[in-house]
Amino acid sequence: MEKNNYIQILEQDLKKKNQILDAIIQINQVQKDALEEPNLDPDDFDEIVEEKGKLIESLEHLDRGFEQIYARVREELMDNKEAYREEIKRMQEAIRQITDKTATIQADEQRNKALMSQKFASVKQQLREIRSSQKVVNQYYQNMMKSKFMTPQFLDDKK
């Protein structure tokens, strides 16, 4: 009976992991939209990254718990495959879904990484342009200040 409870916990963990992966996929889409936004607010982007970080931490916590519980019931599952056929089938299907979602997340992460690189390159270019224009303005200002200053001139009164 105790082993059966552990198996139910394993199934629940897999279900929760699937839900968390769905949330990460949604956050990746939000992150993509934010990176494509020309007027991206860094604080909004930080919130997205923090939220995703929290989900990843809970995912890692679930993984550790799953491994510990699986270590307890592994022998029981292997020895009595027929008795747990339905549970094993459901868990295998959940693991397939998790694998598919993980592949989707990895592809999304690569896409977002490329978008982020483009965004940073664009911001760097804008900074260079701003610095360049500030330099021109400063030079103009200095030139104008120098034009008001007249150098001493000597008049020769002899003729």
Salt bridges, closest charged atoms under 4 A:
GLU11 OE1 - ARG90 NE 2.69
ASP22 OD1 - LYS101 NZ 2.89
GLU36 OE2 - LYS32 NZ 3.51
ASP63 OD1 - LYS17 NZ 2.58
GLU82 OE1 - ARG85 NH2 2.38
GLU93 OE1 - ARG96 NH1 3.05
ASP108 OD1 - ARG111 NH1 3.18
GLU109 OE2 - LYS52 NZ 2.44
